[in-house]
Amino acid sequence: MEIKKLNIIITLGFVAIIGILVAQLLWTRQAYDLEDKKFNQTVNIALLEVAEKLSGGKTSFTESPIQNISNDYYVVNINNDFHPAVLEHYLKTEFTRFQINTNYVYALYNCRSDRMIYGKYISTHQKSTNNKVIKFPKHKNLVYYFSIRFPDKATYLVNSLRFWYLLTFALIIILLVYVYSIYTIIQQKKFSELQRDFINNMTHEFKTPLSSILLASEALTKQHLIKENPKLKTYTSIITDQSHKLNNHIEKILNIAKNDASGLSLKLQRIVLLPFITEIADTIIQKNENLTIRIEIENTTSITADEFHFTNIVYNILDNSIKYCDTTPTIFISSSKDSKGLYLKFKDNGIGIPSKNIPHIFDKFYRINTQKSDEVNGFGLGLFYVKKIVQQHNWKISVENNTDKGITITLFLPF
């Protein structure tokens, strides 16, 4: 993914989550205000019922007898004298009826002594206690009245909005996780770019002296002295062969680095399978005299693929089958079709792969820790490269152990 696209996606995602979080906070605040308004309305209705009952059922109030002095403090004016026990009974009855399930404390004014008489602290969760003293100021121009406070009103409202606060908390957690994930992605992107630059520089630095070695070894091979001396000819051949192998590894690493950077550019064309694979097999057989390759593919079978990369796929699969075989290598290449697509199979008689390692053989730099793997030179990039090319063609690849010996690699090419 290009760095500009990644930055745009990160920015949009961050703005979206911040917007959702701000909206959620605003909705939570609005929900709290609505719940507070609803609570005040309910309390006013309940206290109005209490006032009417204390007035003997007469509804001769010219104005509302209830004054909301502060957010949690109410004063109720009554036209006649009343007893504290009767007041407490009506308060409990009406608050229960209107589902006001929070603690409260009441006090009433004694006009004879001209002072507020502390009533009682009423708790909905425990027995009433008289040891809590809450200040109730005296109000002028009122003769018979009582006051009521809700000391735990804020806690009550918060508890009633538990879902909103949990949702807000969850959004904050999501935001933090998103920020951490973005930070991790950016760090991984930097490490990936550093790794890719290092690989590109390293491989280019290797190719220059390697080219000189190949030119020198090819020049040596043509010398008359080398041709007459079997030992020198063998040594020169070893230098040339190993240089070509190293060059193939470097090309493979460069292709993978290029694919990671910008993706491979495929030049698709029609390929007739039988002559194409036969030519690759003949080339490999020339280098491996004891190798046997049997091919069963119909003459008319053809595919659409990138010739260069498809050649590398076949070569890598065949090369692995040869390297990881402790007997005379025998490879059977076949094709079959069904309604979904074409199946191209490569069956060998090699040492096989432990079942637990099969899911990882396409990972970059992965090599199975066996004695044969230690004997074979490599970087664990062959099958990783094959998987990349297969995915680029929108094909599928699978590996399974044979019942007798070796493995079968299957390429599935959908129609």
C-alpha positions as CSV (number, residue, x, y, z in Angstrom):
1,M,0.0,0.0,0.0
2,E,1.3,3.4,-0.9
3,I,2.3,5.7,2.0
4,K,-0.1,8.4,0.8
5,K,-3.1,6.0,0.8
6,L,-2.1,4.7,4.2
7,N,-1.9,8.2,5.6
8,I,-5.3,9.1,4.1
9,I,-6.9,5.9,5.6
10,I,-5.3,6.6,9.0
11,T,-6.5,10.2,9.0
12,L,-10.0,9.3,8.0
13,G,-10.3,6.5,10.5
14,F,-8.9,8.8,13.3
15,V,-11.3,11.6,12.4
16,A,-14.2,9.2,12.2
17,I,-13.5,7.7,15.7
18,I,-12.9,11.1,17.2
19,G,-16.2,12.3,15.7
20,I,-18.1,9.3,17.0
21,L,-16.5,9.8,20.5
22,V,-17.5,13.5,20.5
23,A,-21.0,12.7,19.4
24,Q,-21.3,10.0,22.1
25,L,-20.1,12.5,24.8
26,L,-22.6,15.1,23.6
27,W,-25.4,12.4,23.6
28,T,-24.4,11.3,27.0
29,R,-24.5,14.9,28.3
30,Q,-27.9,15.4,26.7
31,A,-29.2,12.2,28.1
32,Y,-28.0,13.3,31.6
33,D,-29.8,16.6,31.2
34,L,-33.0,14.9,30.1
35,E,-32.8,12.4,33.0
36,D,-32.2,15.3,35.4
37,K,-35.2,17.2,33.9
38,K,-37.4,14.0,34.1
39,F,-36.3,13.5,37.7
40,N,-37.3,17.1,38.6
41,Q,-40.6,16.8,36.9
42,T,-41.4,13.5,38.7
43,V,-40.4,14.9,42.1
44,N,-42.5,18.0,41.5
45,I,-45.6,15.8,40.7
46,A,-45.0,13.6,43.7
47,L,-44.5,16.5,46.0
48,L,-47.7,18.2,44.6
49,E,-49.6,15.0,45.5
50,V,-48.1,15.1,49.0
51,A,-49.1,18.8,49.4
52,E,-52.7,18.2,48.3
53,K,-53.0,15.3,50.8
54,L,-51.5,17.4,53.6
55,S,-54.0,20.2,52.7
56,G,-56.9,17.8,53.2
57,G,-57.5,17.1,49.5
58,K,-58.2,20.7,48.7
59,T,-56.6,22.0,45.5
60,S,-57.0,25.7,46.1
61,F,-53.4,26.6,45.3
62,T,-53.3,29.8,43.2
63,E,-49.7,29.0,42.2
64,S,-47.5,25.9,42.5
65,P,-46.7,25.3,46.2
66,I,-43.3,23.7,45.2
67,Q,-40.2,25.8,44.9
68,N,-37.0,24.3,43.4
69,I,-34.4,26.2,45.4
70,S,-31.4,24.3,44.0
71,N,-30.7,21.2,41.9
72,D,-31.4,18.8,44.8
73,Y,-33.3,21.0,47.2
74,Y,-37.1,21.6,47.2
75,V,-39.5,23.6,49.4
76,V,-43.2,22.8,49.6
77,N,-45.7,25.4,51.0
78,I,-48.7,24.0,52.9
79,N,-51.8,26.0,53.9
80,N,-52.3,24.3,57.3
81,D,-50.5,22.6,60.1
82,F,-49.4,18.9,59.7
83,H,-47.7,16.2,61.7
84,P,-44.2,14.9,60.8
85,A,-45.3,11.3,60.8
86,V,-48.1,12.0,58.3
87,L,-45.6,13.8,56.1
88,E,-43.2,10.9,56.1
89,H,-46.0,8.5,55.3
90,Y,-47.1,10.5,52.3
91,L,-43.6,11.0,51.1
92,K,-42.8,7.3,51.1
93,T,-46.1,6.5,49.5
94,E,-45.8,9.0,46.6
95,F,-42.1,8.4,46.0
96,T,-42.7,4.7,45.8
97,R,-45.6,5.2,43.4
98,F,-43.6,7.4,41.1
99,Q,-40.5,5.2,41.3
100,I,-38.2,7.7,42.9
101,N,-35.7,5.2,44.2
102,T,-33.0,7.4,45.8
103,N,-32.2,8.5,49.3
104,Y,-33.7,11.7,50.6
105,V,-33.9,13.7,53.8
106,Y,-36.7,16.0,54.9
107,A,-37.2,18.8,57.4
108,L,-40.2,21.0,58.4
109,Y,-40.7,24.5,59.7
110,N,-42.1,25.0,63.2
111,C,-44.0,28.3,63.2
112,R,-44.2,28.4,67.0
113,S,-40.4,28.2,67.6
114,D,-39.7,29.9,64.2
115,R,-37.0,27.4,63.2
116,M,-36.5,24.4,60.9
117,I,-37.0,21.0,62.6
118,Y,-34.8,18.3,61.2
119,G,-37.0,15.4,60.1
120,K,-35.4,12.1,59.0
121,Y,-32.9,10.6,56.5
122,I,-34.8,8.1,54.4
123,S,-32.7,5.4,52.6
124,T,-34.0,3.0,50.0
125,H,-31.3,0.5,50.6
126,Q,-30.8,0.4,54.4
127,K,-32.6,1.3,57.6
128,S,-33.3,4.9,58.3
129,T,-30.6,6.7,60.2
130,N,-30.9,9.8,62.3
131,N,-27.2,10.5,62.6
132,K,-26.9,12.5,59.4
133,V,-27.5,16.2,59.8
134,I,-28.1,18.3,56.7
135,K,-28.5,22.0,56.8
136,F,-32.0,23.4,55.9
137,P,-32.2,27.2,55.8
138,K,-35.3,29.0,56.9
139,H,-37.4,30.7,54.3
140,K,-39.3,33.9,54.8
141,N,-42.9,34.6,54.0
142,L,-43.8,30.9,54.5
143,V,-45.8,29.7,57.5
144,Y,-46.5,26.0,57.0
145,Y,-43.9,24.3,54.8
146,F,-41.4,21.5,54.6
147,S,-38.1,21.0,52.7
148,I,-36.6,18.0,51.1
149,R,-33.1,17.2,49.8
150,F,-31.7,14.5,47.6
151,P,-28.1,14.2,48.6
152,D,-27.3,11.3,46.3
153,K,-29.1,12.7,43.2
154,A,-26.0,12.9,41.0
155,T,-25.1,9.3,41.8
156,Y,-28.7,8.2,41.1
157,L,-28.7,9.9,37.7
158,V,-25.3,8.4,36.8
159,N,-26.5,4.9,37.7
160,S,-29.6,5.3,35.6
161,L,-27.3,6.2,32.6
162,R,-25.0,3.3,33.2
163,F,-25.4,2.0,29.6
164,W,-24.4,5.4,28.1
165,Y,-21.3,5.6,30.3
166,L,-20.2,2.0,29.5
167,L,-20.7,2.8,25.8
168,T,-18.6,5.9,26.1
169,F,-15.9,4.0,28.0
170,A,-15.9,1.3,25.3
171,L,-15.5,3.9,22.6
172,I,-12.5,5.4,24.4
173,I,-10.9,1.9,24.7
174,I,-11.5,1.5,20.9
175,L,-9.9,4.8,20.2
176,L,-6.8,3.9,22.3
177,V,-6.6,0.5,20.6
178,Y,-6.9,2.2,17.2
179,V,-4.2,4.7,18.0
180,Y,-1.9,1.9,19.2
181,S,-2.6,-0.2,16.1
182,I,-1.9,2.8,13.8
183,Y,1.4,3.4,15.7
184,T,2.3,-0.3,15.3
185,I,1.4,-0.2,11.6
186,I,3.6,2.9,11.0
187,Q,6.5,1.3,12.9
188,Q,6.1,-1.9,10.9
189,K,6.0,0.1,7.7
190,K,9.3,1.8,8.6
191,F,10.9,-1.5,9.4
192,S,9.6,-3.0,6.2
193,E,11.0,-0.1,4.2
194,L,14.4,-0.3,6.0
195,Q,14.5,-4.1,5.3
196,R,13.6,-3.6,1.7
197,D,16.2,-0.9,1.2
198,F,18.8,-3.1,2.9
199,I,18.0,-6.1,0.7
200,N,18.0,-4.0,-2.5
201,N,21.4,-2.4,-1.6
202,M,22.9,-5.7,-0.5
203,T,21.8,-7.6,-3.6
204,H,23.0,-4.8,-6.0
205,E,26.3,-4.8,-4.2
206,F,26.6,-8.5,-4.6
207,K,25.7,-8.5,-8.3
208,T,28.7,-6.4,-9.3
209,P,31.5,-8.7,-8.0
210,L,29.4,-11.7,-9.0
211,S,29.2,-10.5,-12.6
212,S,33.0,-10.2,-12.6
213,I,33.4,-13.7,-11.2
214,L,31.1,-15.1,-13.9
215,L,33.0,-13.3,-16.7
216,A,36.4,-14.4,-15.3
217,S,35.2,-18.1,-14.9
218,E,33.8,-18.1,-18.4
219,A,37.1,-16.7,-19.8
220,L,39.0,-19.4,-17.9
221,T,36.9,-22.1,-19.3
222,K,38.0,-21.1,-22.8
223,Q,41.7,-21.2,-22.0
224,H,43.6,-24.1,-23.6
225,L,45.4,-24.9,-20.4
226,I,42.1,-25.4,-18.5
227,K,40.7,-27.6,-21.2
228,E,43.6,-30.0,-21.0
229,N,43.7,-30.2,-17.2
230,P,40.6,-32.2,-15.9
231,K,41.1,-30.9,-12.3
232,L,41.3,-27.2,-13.4
233,K,38.3,-27.8,-15.7
234,T,36.3,-29.3,-12.8
235,Y,37.2,-26.4,-10.4
236,T,36.3,-23.8,-13.1
237,S,33.0,-25.6,-13.7
238,I,32.3,-25.5,-9.9
239,I,33.0,-21.7,-9.8
240,T,30.7,-21.1,-12.7
241,D,27.8,-23.3,-11.4
242,Q,27.9,-21.9,-7.9
243,S,28.1,-18.3,-9.3
244,H,25.0,-19.0,-11.4
245,K,23.2,-20.4,-8.3
246,L,24.2,-17.4,-6.2
247,N,23.0,-15.1,-9.1
248,N,19.6,-17.0,-9.1
249,H,19.2,-16.4,-5.4
250,I,20.0,-12.7,-5.7
251,E,17.5,-12.4,-8.6
252,K,14.9,-14.1,-6.4
253,I,15.5,-11.7,-3.5
254,L,15.2,-8.8,-5.9
255,N,11.9,-10.0,-7.3
256,I,10.5,-10.5,-3.8
257,A,11.7,-7.0,-2.7
258,K,10.1,-5.5,-5.8
259,N,6.9,-7.3,-5.2
260,D,6.7,-6.0,-1.6
261,A,7.4,-2.5,-2.8
262,S,4.9,-2.0,-5.6
263,G,3.6,-5.4,-6.7
264,L,4.7,-7.4,-9.7
265,S,3.9,-6.2,-13.2
266,L,2.5,-9.3,-15.0
267,K,2.6,-9.6,-18.8
268,L,-0.1,-12.2,-19.4
269,Q,-0.1,-14.3,-22.5
270,R,-1.4,-17.6,-23.7
271,I,0.9,-20.6,-22.9
272,V,0.4,-24.1,-24.2
273,L,1.3,-26.2,-21.1
274,L,2.8,-29.4,-22.6
275,P,5.6,-28.0,-24.7
276,F,6.3,-25.2,-22.2
277,I,6.7,-27.6,-19.2
278,T,8.6,-30.2,-21.4
279,E,11.2,-27.6,-22.3
280,I,11.7,-26.7,-18.7
281,A,12.0,-30.4,-17.7
282,D,14.5,-31.1,-20.5
283,T,16.7,-28.2,-19.3
284,I,16.6,-29.5,-15.7
285,I,17.3,-33.1,-16.8
286,Q,20.5,-31.9,-18.6
287,K,21.8,-30.8,-15.2
288,N,20.6,-33.9,-13.3
289,E,21.4,-37.0,-15.2
290,N,19.6,-39.4,-12.8
291,L,16.4,-37.4,-12.8
292,T,13.2,-38.9,-14.2
293,I,10.3,-36.6,-15.1
294,R,7.0,-38.0,-16.5
295,I,4.5,-35.6,-18.0
296,E,0.8,-36.3,-18.6
297,I,-0.8,-33.2,-20.0
298,E,-3.1,-32.9,-22.9
299,N,-1.7,-31.3,-26.1
300,T,-4.5,-28.7,-26.2
301,T,-4.3,-27.6,-22.6
302,S,-3.3,-23.9,-22.3
303,I,-3.4,-21.2,-19.7
304,T,-3.0,-17.4,-19.5
305,A,0.0,-16.4,-17.4
306,D,3.2,-14.4,-17.2
307,E,5.8,-16.5,-19.1
308,F,8.8,-15.4,-17.0
309,H,7.2,-15.8,-13.6
310,F,5.4,-19.0,-14.5
311,T,8.7,-20.5,-15.6
312,N,10.1,-19.6,-12.2
313,I,7.2,-21.3,-10.5
314,V,7.7,-24.6,-12.3
315,Y,11.5,-24.4,-11.9
316,N,11.3,-23.7,-8.2
317,I,8.9,-26.6,-7.6
318,L,11.0,-29.1,-9.6
319,D,14.2,-27.8,-8.1
320,N,12.9,-28.4,-4.5
321,S,11.7,-31.9,-5.5
322,I,15.3,-32.7,-6.6
323,K,17.1,-31.1,-3.7
324,Y,14.9,-32.7,-1.0
325,C,15.1,-36.3,-2.2
326,D,17.4,-38.9,-0.7
327,T,17.0,-41.4,-3.6
328,T,16.9,-41.2,-7.3
329,P,14.4,-38.3,-8.0
330,T,11.2,-39.1,-9.9
331,I,8.7,-36.4,-10.6
332,F,5.3,-36.9,-12.1
333,I,3.6,-33.8,-13.7
334,S,-0.1,-34.1,-14.6
335,S,-3.2,-31.9,-15.2
336,S,-6.9,-32.4,-14.8
337,K,-10.0,-30.2,-15.2
338,D,-13.4,-29.9,-13.7
339,S,-16.2,-27.3,-13.8
340,K,-14.3,-24.9,-11.6
341,G,-10.9,-24.8,-13.3
342,L,-7.6,-26.5,-14.1
343,Y,-5.5,-28.5,-11.6
344,L,-1.7,-28.8,-12.3
345,K,0.0,-31.3,-10.0
346,F,3.7,-32.0,-9.3
347,K,4.2,-35.3,-7.5
348,D,7.7,-36.3,-6.3
349,N,9.3,-39.1,-4.2
350,G,11.2,-36.9,-1.9
351,I,11.5,-37.0,1.9
352,G,8.1,-35.3,2.4
353,I,7.1,-32.6,4.9
354,P,5.9,-33.1,8.5
355,S,2.2,-32.3,8.7
356,K,2.8,-29.6,11.4
357,N,5.2,-27.7,9.1
358,I,3.0,-27.7,5.9
359,P,1.1,-24.5,6.9
360,H,4.4,-22.6,7.2
361,I,6.4,-23.6,4.1
362,F,5.2,-20.6,2.2
363,D,6.4,-18.1,4.8
364,K,9.3,-15.9,4.1
365,F,12.7,-17.3,5.2
366,Y,11.1,-20.4,6.6
367,R,13.1,-23.6,6.5
368,I,12.3,-26.9,8.1
369,N,14.9,-27.9,10.7
370,T,16.0,-31.3,9.3
371,Q,19.3,-32.9,8.4
372,K,18.5,-32.6,4.7
373,S,17.7,-28.9,5.0
374,D,21.1,-28.4,6.6
375,E,22.7,-30.1,3.6
376,V,20.8,-28.0,1.1
377,N,21.8,-24.4,0.6
378,G,19.0,-21.8,0.5
379,F,17.3,-18.8,2.1
380,G,13.8,-20.2,2.5
381,L,12.5,-17.9,-0.3
382,G,11.7,-20.3,-3.1
383,L,8.2,-21.3,-2.1
384,F,7.5,-17.8,-0.7
385,Y,8.2,-16.4,-4.1
386,V,6.0,-19.2,-5.7
387,K,3.1,-18.3,-3.4
388,K,3.5,-14.6,-4.2
389,I,3.4,-15.2,-8.0
390,V,0.4,-17.6,-7.6
391,Q,-1.5,-15.0,-5.6
392,Q,-0.6,-12.3,-8.2
393,H,-2.3,-14.5,-10.9
394,N,-5.3,-15.1,-8.6
395,W,-4.5,-18.8,-8.5
396,K,-4.3,-21.1,-5.5
397,I,-1.6,-23.5,-4.3
398,S,-1.8,-26.4,-1.9
399,V,0.7,-29.1,-0.6
400,E,-0.1,-32.5,0.7
401,N,2.0,-35.6,1.6
402,N,1.7,-38.7,-0.6
403,T,0.5,-41.9,1.0
404,D,3.8,-43.6,0.0
405,K,6.5,-41.1,-0.2
406,G,7.1,-37.5,-1.1
407,I,4.7,-34.6,-1.6
408,T,2.2,-33.4,-4.2
409,I,2.0,-29.7,-5.0
410,T,-1.2,-28.6,-6.7
411,L,-1.8,-25.4,-8.6
412,F,-5.4,-24.5,-9.1
413,L,-6.2,-22.2,-12.0
414,P,-9.8,-21.1,-12.0
415,F,-11.6,-20.6,-15.3
